[in-house]
Amino acid sequence: MHRSPYETWAEIEHMDEFTVLPEHIAILRRAHITWVGDEWSGAPGMNHKRPLGNSDHYDDLAEIVDGRTDNQHHSSDKARYDRLFAECTLALQIVLETGSFQPGRYVLRGLPARWHFVE
């Protein structure tokens, strides 16, 4: 059964080890950043209507991840894209904490816990 990106996020949210893939890096580099929320309680974030620049994020993900521009998405494609997109939440946290867009395995260490590159 196809899971929503949020269901995937809820599953991985508390992981203490994660592998950042080249696909995560490519997706994050295309993120469309905007102001999310209102004037006083908002924050910088990914545009929820056009997270990767266009209104159909599956088209964007197909192009970014697979180099495809045919606008054809099978259910297996959508499931894979949704998982990668949800995982970008952890990948973004890792690249912001480490200051590096380097693919590889990362673990949480120390108090307070911070992400560290392992390999």
MMTF fields as JSON, N, C-alpha, C and O atoms, coordinates in Angstrom:
{
  "mmtfVersion": "1.0.0",
  "mmtfProducer": "UNKNOWN",
  "numBonds": 475,
  "numAtoms": 476,
  "numGroups": 119,
  "numChains": 1,
  "numModels": 1,
  "chainsPerModel": [1],
  "groupsPerChain": [119],
  "chainIdList": ["A"],
  "bondAtomList": [4, 2, 8, 6, 12, 10, 16, 14, 20, 18, 24, 22, 28, 26, 32, 30, 36, 34, 40, 38, 44, 42, 48, 46, 52, 50, 56, 54, 60, 58, 64, 62, 68, 66, 72, 70, 76, 74, 80, 78, 84, 82, 88, 86, 92, 90, 96, 94, 100, 98, 104, 102, 108, 106, 112, 110, 116, 114, 120, 118, 124, 122, 128, 126, 132, 130, 136, 134, 140, 138, 144, 142, 148, 146, 152, 150, 156, 154, 160, 158, 164, 162, 168, 166, 172, 170, 176, 174, 180, 178, 184, 182, 188, 186, 192, 190, 196, 194, 200, 198, 204, 202, 208, 206, 212, 210, 216, 214, 220, 218, 224, 222, 228, 226, 232, 230, 236, 234, 240, 238, 244, 242, 248, 246, 252, 250, 256, 254, 260, 258, 264, 262, 268, 266, 272, 270, 276, 274, 280, 278, 284, 282, 288, 286, 292, 290, 296, 294, 300, 298, 304, 302, 308, 306, 312, 310, 316, 314, 320, 318, 324, 322, 328, 326, 332, 330, 336, 334, 340, 338, 344, 342, 348, 346, 352, 350, 356, 354, 360, 358, 364, 362, 368, 366, 372, 370, 376, 374, 380, 378, 384, 382, 388, 386, 392, 390, 396, 394, 400, 398, 404, 402, 408, 406, 412, 410, 416, 414, 420, 418, 424, 422, 428, 426, 432, 430, 436, 434, 440, 438, 444, 442, 448, 446, 452, 450, 456, 454, 460, 458, 464, 462, 468, 466, 472, 470],
  "bondOrderList": [1, 1, 1, 1, 1, 1, 1, 1, 1, 1, 1, 1, 1, 1, 1, 1, 1, 1, 1, 1, 1, 1, 1, 1, 1, 1, 1, 1, 1, 1, 1, 1, 1, 1, 1, 1, 1, 1, 1, 1, 1, 1, 1, 1, 1, 1, 1, 1, 1, 1, 1, 1, 1, 1, 1, 1, 1, 1, 1, 1, 1, 1, 1, 1, 1, 1, 1, 1, 1, 1, 1, 1, 1, 1, 1, 1, 1, 1, 1, 1, 1, 1, 1, 1, 1, 1, 1, 1, 1, 1, 1, 1, 1, 1, 1, 1, 1, 1, 1, 1, 1, 1, 1, 1, 1, 1, 1, 1, 1, 1, 1, 1, 1, 1, 1, 1, 1, 1],
  "groupList": [{"groupName": "MET", "atomNameList": ["N", "CA", "C", "O"], "elementList": ["N", "C", "C", "O"], "formalChargeList": [0, 0, 0, 0], "bondAtomList": [1, 0, 2, 1, 3, 2], "bondOrderList": [1, 1, 2], "singleLetterCode": "M", "chemCompType": "L-PEPTIDE LINKING"}, {"groupName": "HIS", "atomNameList": ["N", "CA", "C", "O"], "elementList": ["N", "C", "C", "O"], "formalChargeList": [0, 0, 0, 0], "bondAtomList": [1, 0, 2, 1, 3, 2], "bondOrderList": [1, 1, 2], "singleLetterCode": "H", "chemCompType": "L-PEPTIDE LINKING"}, {"groupName": "ARG", "atomNameList": ["N", "CA", "C", "O"], "elementList": ["N", "C", "C", "O"], "formalChargeList": [0, 0, 0, 0], "bondAtomList": [1, 0, 2, 1, 3, 2], "bondOrderList": [1, 1, 2], "singleLetterCode": "R", "chemCompType": "L-PEPTIDE LINKING"}, {"groupName": "SER", "atomNameList": ["N", "CA", "C", "O"], "elementList": ["N", "C", "C", "O"], "formalChargeList": [0, 0, 0, 0], "bondAtomList": [1, 0, 2, 1, 3, 2], "bondOrderList": [1, 1, 2], "singleLetterCode": "S", "chemCompType": "L-PEPTIDE LINKING"}, {"groupName": "PRO", "atomNameList": ["N", "CA", "C", "O"], "elementList": ["N", "C", "C", "O"], "formalChargeList": [0, 0, 0, 0], "bondAtomList": [1, 0, 2, 1, 3, 2], "bondOrderList": [1, 1, 2], "singleLetterCode": "P", "chemCompType": "L-PEPTIDE LINKING"}, {"groupName": "TYR", "atomNameList": ["N", "CA", "C", "O"], "elementList": ["N", "C", "C", "O"], "formalChargeList": [0, 0, 0, 0], "bondAtomList": [1, 0, 2, 1, 3, 2], "bondOrderList": [1, 1, 2], "singleLetterCode": "Y", "chemCompType": "L-PEPTIDE LINKING"}, {"groupName": "GLU", "atomNameList": ["N", "CA", "C", "O"], "elementList": ["N", "C", "C", "O"], "formalChargeList": [0, 0, 0, 0], "bondAtomList": [1, 0, 2, 1, 3, 2], "bondOrderList": [1, 1, 2], "singleLetterCode": "E", "chemCompType": "L-PEPTIDE LINKING"}, {"groupName": "THR", "atomNameList": ["N", "CA", "C", "O"], "elementList": ["N", "C", "C", "O"], "formalChargeList": [0, 0, 0, 0], "bondAtomList": [1, 0, 2, 1, 3, 2], "bondOrderList": [1, 1, 2], "singleLetterCode": "T", "chemCompType": "L-PEPTIDE LINKING"}, {"groupName": "TRP", "atomNameList": ["N", "CA", "C", "O"], "elementList": ["N", "C", "C", "O"], "formalChargeList": [0, 0, 0, 0], "bondAtomList": [1, 0, 2, 1, 3, 2], "bondOrderList": [1, 1, 2], "singleLetterCode": "W", "chemCompType": "L-PEPTIDE LINKING"}, {"groupName": "ALA", "atomNameList": ["N", "CA", "C", "O"], "elementList": ["N", "C", "C", "O"], "formalChargeList": [0, 0, 0, 0], "bondAtomList": [1, 0, 2, 1, 3, 2], "bondOrderList": [1, 1, 2], "singleLetterCode": "A", "chemCompType": "L-PEPTIDE LINKING"}, {"groupName": "ILE", "atomNameList": ["N", "CA", "C", "O"], "elementList": ["N", "C", "C", "O"], "formalChargeList": [0, 0, 0, 0], "bondAtomList": [1, 0, 2, 1, 3, 2], "bondOrderList": [1, 1, 2], "singleLetterCode": "I", "chemCompType": "L-PEPTIDE LINKING"}, {"groupName": "ASP", "atomNameList": ["N", "CA", "C", "O"], "elementList": ["N", "C", "C", "O"], "formalChargeList": [0, 0, 0, 0], "bondAtomList": [1, 0, 2, 1, 3, 2], "bondOrderList": [1, 1, 2], "singleLetterCode": "D", "chemCompType": "L-PEPTIDE LINKING"}, {"groupName": "PHE", "atomNameList": ["N", "CA", "C", "O"], "elementList": ["N", "C", "C", "O"], "formalChargeList": [0, 0, 0, 0], "bondAtomList": [1, 0, 2, 1, 3, 2], "bondOrderList": [1, 1, 2], "singleLetterCode": "F", "chemCompType": "L-PEPTIDE LINKING"}, {"groupName": "VAL", "atomNameList": ["N", "CA", "C", "O"], "elementList": ["N", "C", "C", "O"], "formalChargeList": [0, 0, 0, 0], "bondAtomList": [1, 0, 2, 1, 3, 2], "bondOrderList": [1, 1, 2], "singleLetterCode": "V", "chemCompType": "L-PEPTIDE LINKING"}, {"groupName": "LEU", "atomNameList": ["N", "CA", "C", "O"], "elementList": ["N", "C", "C", "O"], "formalChargeList": [0, 0, 0, 0], "bondAtomList": [1, 0, 2, 1, 3, 2], "bondOrderList": [1, 1, 2], "singleLetterCode": "L", "chemCompType": "L-PEPTIDE LINKING"}, {"groupName": "GLY", "atomNameList": ["N", "CA", "C", "O"], "elementList": ["N", "C", "C", "O"], "formalChargeList": [0, 0, 0, 0], "bondAtomList": [1, 0, 2, 1, 3, 2], "bondOrderList": [1, 1, 2], "singleLetterCode": "G", "chemCompType": "PEPTIDE LINKING"}, {"groupName": "ASN", "atomNameList": ["N", "CA", "C", "O"], "elementList": ["N", "C", "C", "O"], "formalChargeList": [0, 0, 0, 0], "bondAtomList": [1, 0, 2, 1, 3, 2], "bondOrderList": [1, 1, 2], "singleLetterCode": "N", "chemCompType": "L-PEPTIDE LINKING"}, {"groupName": "LYS", "atomNameList": ["N", "CA", "C", "O"], "elementList": ["N", "C", "C", "O"], "formalChargeList": [0, 0, 0, 0], "bondAtomList": [1, 0, 2, 1, 3, 2], "bondOrderList": [1, 1, 2], "singleLetterCode": "K", "chemCompType": "L-PEPTIDE LINKING"}, {"groupName": "GLN", "atomNameList": ["N", "CA", "C", "O"], "elementList": ["N", "C", "C", "O"], "formalChargeList": [0, 0, 0, 0], "bondAtomList": [1, 0, 2, 1, 3, 2], "bondOrderList": [1, 1, 2], "singleLetterCode": "Q", "chemCompType": "L-PEPTIDE LINKING"}, {"groupName": "CYS", "atomNameList": ["N", "CA", "C", "O"], "elementList": ["N", "C", "C", "O"], "formalChargeList": [0, 0, 0, 0], "bondAtomList": [1, 0, 2, 1, 3, 2], "bondOrderList": [1, 1, 2], "singleLetterCode": "C", "chemCompType": "L-PEPTIDE LINKING"}],
  "groupTypeList": [0, 1, 2, 3, 4, 5, 6, 7, 8, 9, 6, 10, 6, 1, 0, 11, 6, 12, 7, 13, 14, 4, 6, 1, 10, 9, 10, 14, 2, 2, 9, 1, 10, 7, 8, 13, 15, 11, 6, 8, 3, 15, 9, 4, 15, 0, 16, 1, 17, 2, 4, 14, 15, 16, 3, 11, 1, 5, 11, 11, 14, 9, 6, 10, 13, 11, 15, 2, 7, 11, 16, 18, 1, 1, 3, 3, 11, 17, 9, 2, 5, 11, 2, 14, 12, 9, 6, 19, 7, 14, 9, 14, 18, 10, 13, 14, 6, 7, 15, 3, 12, 18, 4, 15, 2, 5, 13, 14, 2, 15, 14, 4, 9, 2, 8, 1, 12, 13, 6],
  "groupIdList": [1, 2, 3, 4, 5, 6, 7, 8, 9, 10, 11, 12, 13, 14, 15, 16, 17, 18, 19, 20, 21, 22, 23, 24, 25, 26, 27, 28, 29, 30, 31, 32, 33, 34, 35, 36, 37, 38, 39, 40, 41, 42, 43, 44, 45, 46, 47, 48, 49, 50, 51, 52, 53, 54, 55, 56, 57, 58, 59, 60, 61, 62, 63, 64, 65, 66, 67, 68, 69, 70, 71, 72, 73, 74, 75, 76, 77, 78, 79, 80, 81, 82, 83, 84, 85, 86, 87, 88, 89, 90, 91, 92, 93, 94, 95, 96, 97, 98, 99, 100, 101, 102, 103, 104, 105, 106, 107, 108, 109, 110, 111, 112, 113, 114, 115, 116, 117, 118, 119],
  "secStructList": [7, 7, 7, 7, 2, 2, 2, 2, 2, 2, 2, 2, 6, 6, 7, 1, 3, 3, 3, 3, 7, 2, 2, 2, 2, 2, 2, 2, 2, 6, 7, 7, 3, 3, 3, 3, 1, 7, 6, 6, 6, 7, 3, 3, 3, 3, 7, 1, 1, 1, 6, 6, 1, 1, 1, 7, 2, 2, 2, 2, 2, 2, 2, 2, 2, 2, 7, 7, 7, 1, 7, 7, 7, 7, 2, 2, 2, 2, 2, 2, 2, 2, 2, 2, 2, 2, 2, 2, 2, 2, 2, 2, 2, 2, 2, 2, 2, 2, 1, 7, 7, 7, 7, 3, 3, 3, 3, 3, 3, 6, 6, 6, 6, 3, 3, 3, 3, 7, 7],
  "xCoordList": [0.836, 0.0, 0.886, 1.889, 0.512, 1.261, 1.072, -0.055, 2.179, 2.146, 2.344, 3.016, 1.747, 1.939, 3.349, 3.959, 3.875, 5.181, 5.185, 6.192, 4.068, 4.021, 4.138, 4.806, 3.503, 3.613, 5.065, 5.538, 5.763, 7.186, 7.957, 8.799, 7.679, 8.36, 8.135, 9.083, 6.906, 6.6, 7.39, 7.758, 7.651, 8.411, 9.898, 10.53, 10.455, 11.906, 12.311, 13.502, 11.352, 11.615, 12.634, 13.428, 12.625, 13.499, 14.69, 15.266, 15.051, 16.204, 17.477, 17.601, 18.419, 19.699, 20.827, 22.001, 20.458, 21.404, 20.65, 19.508, 21.302, 20.62, 21.654, 22.737, 21.314, 22.182, 21.624, 20.526, 22.397, 22.044, 22.488, 23.664, 21.535, 21.8, 22.057, 21.64, 22.734, 22.888, 21.537, 21.433, 20.5, 19.165, 18.638, 18.012, 18.886, 18.456, 19.117, 18.47, 20.405, 21.16, 20.603, 20.401, 20.359, 19.831, 18.462, 18.182, 17.612, 16.284, 16.419, 15.774, 17.246, 17.404, 17.957, 17.591, 18.82, 19.382, 18.325, 18.512, 17.226, 16.145, 15.004, 14.007, 15.133, 14.054, 13.688, 14.559, 12.4, 11.882, 11.576, 10.556, 12.445, 12.335, 11.556, 11.742, 10.687, 9.846, 9.579, 10.125, 8.756, 8.329, 7.061, 6.083, 7.059, 5.914, 5.274, 5.954, 3.99, 3.298, 2.941, 2.97, 2.6, 2.189, 3.338, 4.475, 3.015, 4.01, 4.832, 6.029, 4.208, 4.893, 5.326, 6.297, 4.634, 4.993, 5.448, 5.442, 5.833, 6.308, 7.797, 8.457, 8.303, 9.722, 10.08, 9.198, 11.367, 11.763, 11.425, 11.579, 10.972, 10.64, 10.39, 10.414, 10.152, 9.895, 8.454, 7.527, 8.278, 6.952, 6.115, 6.48, 5.0, 4.222, 3.407, 2.996, 3.163, 2.426, 3.351, 2.974, 4.541, 5.532, 6.887, 7.811, 7.012, 8.226, 9.51, 10.593, 9.381, 10.568, 10.478, 11.197, 9.583, 9.477, 8.234, 7.701, 7.757, 6.559, 5.422, 5.642, 4.203, 3.048, 2.926, 2.282, 3.521, 3.48, 4.832, 5.777, 4.906, 6.21, 6.65, 7.845, 5.726, 6.145, 6.912, 7.899, 6.462, 7.213, 8.608, 9.596, 8.682, 9.979, 10.869, 12.042, 10.316, 11.111, 11.573, 12.707, 10.714, 11.106, 12.286, 13.209, 12.254, 13.353, 14.624, 15.705, 14.501, 15.664, 16.313, 17.533, 15.506, 16.023, 16.354, 17.376, 15.491, 15.65, 15.937, 16.128, 15.969, 16.212, 15.054, 15.235, 13.87, 12.698, 11.859, 11.641, 11.399, 10.528, 9.26, 8.626, 8.886, 7.738, 6.397, 5.348, 6.421, 5.201, 4.371, 3.165, 4.997, 4.317, 4.823, 6.024, 3.897, 4.298, 3.494, 2.269, 4.181, 3.535, 3.461, 4.167, 2.615, 2.464, 3.784, 4.06, 4.609, 5.91, 6.823, 7.598, 6.733, 7.502, 7.059, 7.889, 5.749, 5.22, 5.612, 5.965, 5.557, 5.942, 7.416, 7.771, 8.263, 9.701, 9.944, 10.713, 9.295, 9.466, 8.962, 9.597, 7.826, 7.295, 8.249, 8.448, 8.846, 9.794, 11.027, 11.447, 11.599, 12.773, 12.456, 13.258, 11.287, 10.892, 10.739, 11.191, 10.108, 9.957, 11.316, 11.559, 12.197, 13.532, 14.339, 15.283, 13.976, 14.687, 14.574, 15.393, 13.583, 13.476, 14.684, 15.302, 15.023, 16.219, 17.482, 18.41, 17.514, 18.694, 18.944, 20.092, 17.88, 18.032, 18.578, 19.46, 18.069, 18.575, 20.066, 20.841, 20.453, 21.859, 22.739, 23.779, 22.346, 23.207, 23.284, 24.32, 22.212, 22.263, 23.163, 23.923, 23.085, 23.923, 25.387, 26.257, 25.673, 27.066, 27.694, 28.917, 26.864, 27.39, 27.955, 28.806, 27.483, 28.019, 26.9, 25.963, 27.01, 26.071, 26.72, 26.63, 27.362, 28.079, 27.203, 26.758, 26.945, 26.213, 27.014, 28.241, 26.334, 26.992, 26.166, 25.028, 26.773, 26.08, 26.391, 27.541, 25.346, 25.45, 24.814, 23.852, 25.368, 24.803, 24.665, 25.404, 23.69, 23.526, 24.453, 24.487, 25.216, 26.139, 26.121, 25.81, 26.464, 26.677, 25.409, 24.295, 25.616, 24.528, 24.829, 25.847, 24.057, 22.87, 23.265, 24.337, 22.402, 22.696, 22.848, 22.011, 23.927, 24.195, 24.589, 25.178, 24.252, 24.594, 26.08, 26.647, 26.7, 28.117, 28.273, 27.624, 29.142, 29.437, 30.259, 31.226, 29.876, 30.609, 31.373, 32.57, 30.703, 31.346, 30.526, 30.913],
  "yCoordList": [-1.183, 0.0, 1.253, 1.317, 2.207, 3.463, 4.297, 4.584, 4.675, 5.492, 6.955, 7.294, 7.801, 9.235, 9.624, 8.922, 10.735, 11.2, 11.436, 11.182, 11.919, 12.161, 10.86, 10.828, 9.786, 8.495, 8.024, 7.48, 8.236, 7.89, 8.753, 8.248, 10.051, 10.95, 10.507, 10.475, 10.167, 9.74, 8.485, 8.296, 7.634, 6.406, 6.681, 6.001, 7.651, 7.879, 9.04, 9.263, 9.773, 11.014, 10.865, 11.777, 9.746, 9.583, 8.656, 8.11, 8.482, 7.636, 8.285, 9.509, 7.452, 7.99, 7.642, 7.885, 7.076, 6.774, 6.921, 6.478, 7.547, 7.797, 7.911, 8.46, 7.389, 7.508, 8.569, 8.428, 9.623, 10.675, 10.202, 9.923, 10.117, 9.645, 10.82, 11.943, 10.568, 11.624, 12.189, 13.372, 11.338, 11.795, 12.836, 13.812, 12.636, 13.622, 14.975, 16.021, 14.929, 16.164, 16.879, 18.093, 16.128, 16.725, 17.357, 18.442, 16.687, 17.231, 18.507, 19.51, 18.48, 19.655, 20.851, 21.992, 20.601, 21.699, 22.389, 23.537, 21.709, 22.291, 22.845, 23.319, 22.793, 23.236, 24.69, 25.539, 24.961, 26.316, 26.865, 26.518, 27.711, 28.23, 29.539, 30.389, 29.674, 30.86, 31.117, 30.422, 32.098, 32.371, 31.567, 31.729, 30.701, 29.847, 30.34, 30.479, 30.6, 31.094, 32.554, 33.109, 33.166, 34.565, 35.505, 35.083, 36.758, 37.818, 37.665, 37.951, 37.216, 37.184, 35.794, 35.663, 34.767, 33.433, 32.497, 31.278, 33.043, 32.22, 31.93, 32.305, 31.26, 30.916, 30.552, 30.224, 30.607, 30.135, 28.653, 27.891, 28.257, 26.854, 26.576, 27.478, 25.317, 24.897, 25.242, 24.978, 25.82, 26.17, 24.9, 23.988, 24.828, 23.588, 23.368, 22.238, 24.388, 24.212, 23.912, 23.196, 24.453, 24.243, 23.959, 24.763, 22.825, 22.569, 22.509, 22.809, 22.119, 22.008, 22.919, 22.736, 23.903, 24.91, 24.821, 25.852, 23.622, 23.45, 22.903, 22.408, 22.993, 22.563, 21.047, 20.555, 20.294, 18.83, 18.325, 18.192, 18.046, 17.649, 16.282, 15.986, 15.439, 14.163, 14.401, 13.718, 15.37, 15.717, 16.204, 15.812, 17.059, 17.576, 16.447, 16.369, 15.573, 14.474, 13.516, 13.038, 13.228, 12.348, 12.94, 12.221, 14.245, 14.903, 14.922, 14.614, 15.28, 15.402, 14.05, 13.914, 13.058, 11.757, 10.837, 10.151, 10.822, 9.857, 10.487, 9.769, 11.821, 12.477, 12.347, 12.535, 12.03, 11.812, 13.078, 13.787, 13.346, 14.501, 14.088, 14.918, 12.804, 12.291, 12.484, 12.174, 12.993, 13.236, 11.981, 12.072, 10.813, 9.54, 8.978, 8.774, 8.732, 8.249, 7.009, 7.06, 5.919, 4.69, 4.719, 5.498, 3.88, 3.879, 3.567, 4.106, 2.699, 2.398, 3.625, 3.846, 4.425, 5.67, 6.617, 7.174, 6.796, 7.724, 7.3, 8.147, 6.007, 5.522, 5.829, 6.273, 5.594, 5.872, 7.367, 7.776, 8.184, 9.629, 10.168, 11.034, 9.657, 10.107, 9.762, 10.568, 8.564, 8.178, 9.088, 9.605, 9.283, 10.154, 11.57, 12.195, 12.069, 13.424, 13.539, 14.518, 12.554, 12.563, 12.466, 13.143, 11.634, 11.487, 12.774, 12.972, 13.647, 14.92, 15.765, 16.659, 15.503, 16.233, 15.931, 16.843, 14.642, 14.272, 14.728, 15.239, 14.543, 14.956, 16.455, 16.882, 17.254, 18.697, 19.016, 19.864, 18.353, 18.571, 18.253, 18.974, 17.17, 16.751, 17.768, 18.162, 18.202, 19.143, 20.486, 21.149, 20.895, 22.16, 22.044, 22.965, 20.924, 20.752, 20.563, 21.09, 19.815, 19.51, 20.538, 20.602, 21.339, 22.307, 21.653, 22.23, 20.441, 19.694, 19.018, 18.47, 19.064, 18.354, 17.055, 16.718, 16.337, 15.115, 13.894, 13.663, 13.096, 11.851, 10.918, 11.0, 10.042, 9.071, 8.772, 9.219, 7.999, 7.579, 8.548, 8.931, 8.937, 9.872, 9.251, 8.49, 9.587, 9.119, 10.299, 11.281, 10.167, 11.155, 10.791, 9.639, 11.776, 11.541, 12.735, 13.855, 12.472, 13.541, 14.077, 13.691, 14.984, 15.7, 17.185, 17.599, 17.99, 17.57, 16.782, 16.992, 15.892, 15.025, 15.848, 16.693, 15.586, 16.249, 15.186, 14.16, 15.459, 14.529, 14.625, 15.716, 13.459, 13.361, 12.41, 11.366, 12.784, 11.933, 10.738, 10.894, 9.546, 8.326, 7.804, 7.533, 7.661, 7.15, 7.461, 7.108],
  "zCoordList": [0.0, 0.0, 0.0, 0.711, -0.778, -0.9, 0.369, 0.774, 0.982, 2.2, 1.842, 0.868, 2.648, 2.431, 2.869, 3.675, 2.347, 2.818, 4.331, 4.992, 4.881, 6.326, 7.109, 8.143, 6.642, 7.33, 7.346, 8.343, 6.242, 6.203, 7.184, 7.927, 7.196, 8.125, 9.567, 10.352, 9.928, 11.295, 11.659, 12.818, 10.677, 10.906, 11.136, 11.945, 10.448, 10.501, 11.399, 11.619, 11.912, 12.644, 13.772, 14.004, 14.469, 15.636, 15.377, 16.317, 14.129, 13.806, 14.335, 14.353, 14.763, 15.216, 14.247, 14.53, 13.112, 12.044, 10.727, 10.6, 9.75, 8.48, 7.372, 7.573, 6.203, 5.041, 4.098, 3.558, 3.913, 2.965, 1.583, 1.353, 0.681, -0.678, -1.626, -1.345, -2.737, -3.742, -4.192, -4.516, -4.21, -4.586, -3.604, -4.015, -2.301, -1.299, -1.567, -1.521, -1.844, -2.095, -3.329, -3.31, -4.388, -5.62, -5.38, -5.89, -4.609, -4.301, -3.48, -3.785, -2.448, -1.587, -2.358, -2.077, -3.309, -4.101, -4.958, -5.361, -5.239, -6.043, -5.19, -5.734, -3.87, -2.981, -3.24, -3.428, -3.247, -3.426, -2.034, -1.439, -1.519, -0.157, -0.169, -1.039, 0.814, 0.933, 2.412, 3.269, 2.716, 4.086, 4.327, 3.597, 5.343, 5.649, 6.938, 7.955, 6.903, 8.086, 7.929, 6.831, 9.059, 8.967, 9.307, 9.519, 9.349, 9.523, 10.795, 10.79, 11.893, 13.184, 13.625, 14.37, 13.186, 13.681, 12.572, 12.747, 11.456, 10.359, 10.466, 11.435, 9.455, 9.399, 7.962, 7.168, 7.623, 6.303, 6.177, 7.131, 5.014, 4.794, 3.328, 2.491, 3.036, 1.673, 1.304, 2.07, 0.153, -0.33, -0.445, -1.186, 0.276, 0.297, -0.973, -1.236, -1.755, -3.01, -4.185, -5.113, -4.143, -5.204, -4.556, -4.681, -3.866, -3.083, -3.906, -3.404, -5.169, -6.012, -7.232, -8.214, -7.154, -8.197, -9.058, -9.468, -9.344, -10.167, -9.323, -8.217, -9.846, -9.06, -8.958, -8.033, -9.874, -9.787, -9.304, -10.082, -8.006, -7.465, -7.982, -7.96, -8.445, -9.041, -10.341, -10.611, -11.148, -12.358, -11.986, -12.607, -10.973, -10.521, -10.016, -10.38, -9.18, -8.623, -9.712, -9.671, -10.685, -11.79, -12.551, -12.934, -12.767, -13.475, -12.628, -13.129, -11.354, -10.469, -10.214, -10.313, -9.889, -9.452, -10.624, -10.607, -11.643, -12.732, -14.092, -15.074, -14.165, -15.439, -16.416, -17.619, -15.915, -16.766, -16.884, -15.903, -18.085, -18.321, -19.065, -19.716, -18.971, -19.722, -19.008, -19.573, -17.772, -16.989, -16.761, -16.533, -16.82, -16.571, -15.246, -15.065, -14.323, -13.002, -12.634, -12.524, -12.45, -12.001, -10.483, -9.842, -9.903, -8.44, -7.749, -6.678, -8.348, -7.729, -7.762, -6.832, -8.833, -8.903, -7.796, -7.078, -7.661, -6.663, -5.257, -4.437, -4.964, -3.633, -3.365, -2.273, -4.354, -4.201, -4.032, -3.162, -4.858, -4.773, -3.433, -2.831, -2.971, -1.68, -0.547, 0.362, -0.592, 0.458, 0.417, 1.452, -0.757, -0.872, -0.403, 0.29, -0.782, -0.407, 1.107, 1.7, 1.736, 3.197, 3.879, 4.879, 3.349, 3.932, 3.838, 4.602, 2.913, 2.783, 4.047, 4.263, 4.878, 6.141, 7.017, 7.565, 7.149, 7.918, 7.199, 7.826, 5.892, 5.129, 5.285, 5.413, 5.275, 5.46, 6.843, 6.977, 7.869, 9.227, 9.292, 9.92, 8.64, 8.649, 7.926, 8.456, 6.728, 6.004, 6.714, 6.665, 7.37, 8.113, 9.342, 9.639, 10.055, 11.252, 10.912, 11.606, 9.847, 9.527, 8.591, 8.469, 7.934, 6.978, 5.735, 5.058, 5.426, 4.299, 3.518, 4.099, 2.206, 1.34, 0.861, -0.32, 1.752, 1.407, 1.647, 2.772, 0.586, 0.801, 1.701, 1.746, 2.407, 3.268, 4.499, 4.637, 5.396, 6.615, 7.744, 7.957, 8.462, 9.576, 10.815, 10.717, 11.989, 13.256, 14.212, 14.139, 15.112, 16.179, 17.319, 17.752, 17.814, 18.931, 19.857, 19.454, 21.121, 22.087, 22.709, 22.353, 23.653, 24.313, 24.231, 24.787, 23.608, 22.868, 21.622, 21.054, 21.215, 20.072, 18.796, 18.481, 18.075, 16.796, 15.773, 16.112, 14.522, 13.453, 13.122, 13.053, 12.918, 12.557, 11.381, 11.319, 10.45, 9.296, 9.753, 10.498, 9.311, 9.663, 8.461, 8.557, 7.341, 6.121, 4.908, 3.794]
}
